Amino acid sequence: MSTAVLTINKGLSGGLNLRQKTILLISFMSLLLLTIVICSLFINERSLSTDFDSKNLAPSLKHPFGTDWMGRDMFIRTIEGLGLSIMIGAFASLISTLISVILGLFSSVGKIADSFVSWLVDLFLSIPHLLLIILISIGFGGGATGVIIGVALTHWPSLTRVVRAEIKQLKTQEYVHISRNFGKSRWWIATKHILPHLIPKFILGTILMFPHAILHEASITFLGFGLSPHEPAIGIILSESMKYLSAGYWWLAFFPGLSLLIVILAFDMIGENLGKLMNPKKAHD
């Protein structure tokens, strides 16, 4: 993927300006991720059926990622696992962002509310992150629902802290003081003056939250506290492959792990370049 991006940048360096190349790169990465999700939705059970006559086959043209100990195609399993991880990350990130929106706006109501939000953020950040995700996931019954809730309820503090700092800066603006002098309520000021300025932060924060959500989902699933073993999740694929690495079946972990890394880097690149579009001052950093 990095080679493809570098080739695109070199090929277009003479004809497109920085903004156009940034938009093109975002579009390319978004198309890659969207393709993975769409392909995972069209994979049926027949494609993942076992074939013990083809078990543990090395990568080939017929099986680009090889096959596992049950003869299942690792490329298909990896695509479905990535699609599942992206969708779980999407739900978790959106819920986390919604929590950040509510708490961020609530902190702008007054000093007591701001102190409460600050205390709540410090409380969640003081607990070991992975341990908290595991406890919440188990508390909600595990599975996809438990993982989504666990990841969602642990990824909002960082974005909320950024939102609080932005709100404090916005509250010092002259138009906010004018609205206050005209008798507008604090909630009116929060929704009419502050929220519109925070929307870009929420969009960028949601996208940048994706990699963390996906990695934590894969981590707790790898440890056995996440999705069901029957789900073709990347964490499960990597966990199962550990038993066979010593026998020389390196492709069982290499390709799924590399694919997960590519997805994480794609989200990071989208977030980084989207940040440049939203804040032109960072375009040349």
N, C-alpha and C positions, 0 to 999 in steps of 0.2 A: 504494500500500500504506500509506504514512504517513497519507493522508487517511482510509482505512478504519479504521486503528487509532485515530486521533483521534476519529472518529465513535463507535466502540464505547466508548471511554473516557468521552466526554461523555454518551452515552445511558445508561450504567450507573452513573454517578457517584453517583446518588441512591439506588440500590437495593443495591449490592454493596460490601462492605468491601475494603480494600486487598489482602488475601490472595486473595479470590475473583477480583478483577479481574486479579491477577497470574497466577493459574492459567488464567483465561480467555484472556489474551493469549498465554500459552505454548501453550495448546491450539490457538488460531487459527493461530499461526505454524507449529506442528508439522503441522497439517492442510494448510496451504499447501504445505509442503515435501514431505509425503507424497503429495499429489495430483500434484505435478510428477513425482516418481519413478515413481508408478504409471502415469501417462499416458505417460511416456517408454518404459515397458516394453511398451506395447500399440501402439506405432508400428511399422508394417511398412515394408518397402522400397517398396511401391507408393505409400505416402503421400509418399515422398521422391523419386519418379521425376521425371525431367526433362520439361519441357514448354516447348520453345523458342518456342512461340507466346505464352507468358505471361511471358517473361523481363523482368526489371527493372520490374515493375509497382509503382506506389506503394501504400502502405497503403490498404486498402478493407475493406468488410464481408466480402467473400469471402476476402481475404488480409489479416488485421489487421496483420501485420508486413511486408506486401509480398512480393515474390518476388525471387530473386537472378538472376544472369546466365544461369542454366540453367533458369529457370522453376520452381525449387523453392520451396515455401511456406516463408517464413522463420519463421513462427510454429511450425510443426512442427519445423523444424530447431533452433530455439532451445530448445523443450521437451525434445527428445531430448538436446541438448548439455548442458542444465542437469541432467537426470537422470543423465547419464554423469558429470558433474563431482561431483555429490553422492555418487554411489556410490564413485567413486575417493577422494573426501575421507573417506568413512566408513571404508573399508578402511585408508587411510593413518593416520587418527586413532586407530583401534583398535590398530593395530600400534605406533604411537608411545606410546600409553598403556600397553600391555603392557610395552614396554621401560622406561618410567618406573617402573612397578610393580616390576619385577625389580631395577633399579638402585637405586631408593629403598629397598627392603627390604634389599638387599645392603649399602647404606651404613650401615645400622643395626647390622650385625654387629660392627663394630669400627673402630678408628681407621684401620688400614691400608686396609680396604675403603672407608671414607668418603673418605680421601685419594685413592684411585684413582678413585672416582666423580666427585669434585670435579675432578680433573685431566682426566678424560674429557669432562666438561661444558664446561670451559674450552677444551679442544682443539677441539670441534665449534663452539663459539660464536666462536672466533677465525677460522674460515674463512668467507669470504663466502657467505652463505646460498644465494643463487640459483645461484652457481657450483657449489657442492657438490651441489645437487639435479641440475643438468645433468650433472655428471661421473658421479654414481651412476646416474642414469637411462640414460645412454649405456653405462655399464659393464654394466648388466643387460639390454642389448639394446633399450632404448627401448620404445615401445608402452605399453599400459596397465600392464603388469607393472612395467616400468622406472620409470614415473612414480610408481606406488604405493610401490615400494621406496625411490625417491629422496626422496619427500616424507616417508615414514615414518621414515627414518633421519636426518632433519634437523630434525624437529619435537619430539623428546623432551627436549632439554636444558632448555628453559625450565620445563616441568612437573616434570622431575627436580629442578631447583634449588628449586622451591617445596616439593616433597615432602621434600627433605633438611632444609629449614628447619623444616618441620612435625614431622619425626621428632625433630630435636634438642630441640624444645620438649616433645614427648611423653615423651622419655626422662627428663626431669626430674620427671615426675609421681610422686606417692607410690606409686600402685599398681604402677608399674613397678619401683620400688626394693623393694617388698615381694615381688614375684615373683622378683626377683633374689636376695633374701635367702633365699627358700625353695628356691633351687637350680635354678630354671628356666633353660633354655638361652637364649642370645641369639636363636636362630632361633624358639624357642617364643614368646618375648616379642614378637618382630617380627610373627609371624603372628596371635597371639591378642590382643595389646593394641594394637599400632600399626596394623596393616592395617585393622581395622574403622573406626578414626577417619579413615583416609585415603580410604575409599571415596567420600564426597561430593566430595573434592578431585579424584579421578580422573574422576568423572562430569562434573563441571563443566569440568575441564580438557579432556576429550575433546570436549565440545560447543564450547568456545571455540577448540579447535584446528581445527575444521571450516572456518571462514572462511579461515584462513591456508593450509590445505591446498588448498582450492578455488582461491584466488587464485594460489598458486604453480603449481598444475597448469595453470591458464589462461595464466600468464605464460610458462612454458617451452614450452608448446604454441604460443603466439603467436610465440615466437622460432624455432620449428622444431625444438626438441629434445625434444618430448614425444610426444603421440599421433600416430598415422599420419594423413596428410592425408585418408584415406578416412573417418576417424571424424568424426561431426558434433559435435565438441567446440566449446565456446564460443571457446577460443583460436584454433582453426582458422578458425571463422566470422569472427572479428574480423580475423585476419591476411589472409584472402582479400578482405575488404571494403575494405581499405586501397587496393586497386588501382582501386576504383570510386568512392571518395568525391569525387575531383576532378571526376567526371562528374555529380555532383549526386545520386547514389543514397545519400543520407544514412541511410536506414532500414536499410541492410545492417549498419551498425555500431551505430546508436543503440539499437534495440530489444534486440538481444542483450546489449549492454553494460549497458543499464538493467536488464534481467532478472537479469543476474549480480549487479548491485549490490543488487537487492531480495533475492535469496537470501542474500547475505552479511549484509545488515542483519537478515534474519529469524533467522539463526543467532546474531548478536550479541544480539538482543533476547531470544531464548530463554535464552542463557547468562546475560545480565544479570539477568533476572527469576528464573531458577532459583537464581542466587546469593542473591537476596533471600529466597527461600523457605528455603534452607539456612542462611542467616545473617540472622535477623530484625533484628540490629543495623543492617544496611545498608538496611533497608526504607524508611527515610525519608531516605536520602542523596540 
